Amino acid sequence: MGQVARTGSYSAFSEAFRDFVVAMQACEDPQDGPRDERERALRDLLASGEGPTLEFKSSLRWDCRSEKRSEKLQENTLKTIAALMSFDEGTLLLGVRDDGEPLGLNGDYSTLQKKNQNGFGLLLMDLIAAHLGKRFCQRVELTLQSLGGFEVCRVDVQRSREPAYVGKERRFSIRAGNSSRQLTTEEAVTYAGMHWESSSA
């Protein structure tokens, strides 16, 4: 890949896209050292199991059982990302079973016009921009890695300075153990008041 400019057709979230491409370039680094470190870090995450700040999902939107694209799975992925932002911070691993076994992203790739890592990364950032808001893209860092012949997407999420709502319905979720729980309007107002003392929190 070549250098990515700070401006261009991805102006809506250019910095987030640039960071994604930089992460992709790092994965293609021919030096074994950094790649080995990333692989060890990924294996450590898989071995640690799911928890409040770590979740595994088999795909972004490919339903392995029905073998077709699922909008529900896509919504659940966005719900998890928003919940991690609103809770504290954390990591979502896509292409991984609940037990930590890598599955890969071939199912998700089959739903894309551009059936590769770039197409996948662009889709996920587009979904975050469209359903959470463009400003939340800067809270997400994507890294696509190969592990045992399977491609896995690591989504590192930073804590947001404001509540992260999903979709037109403005759904609000938080982490509860190793899953995400949607709050009622009353619960969301109470949580936001306790979690964000001010707009700079």
Order of alpha helices (4+ residues) and beta strands (2+ residues): alpha-alpha-beta-beta-beta-alpha-beta-alpha-alpha-beta-beta-beta-beta-alpha
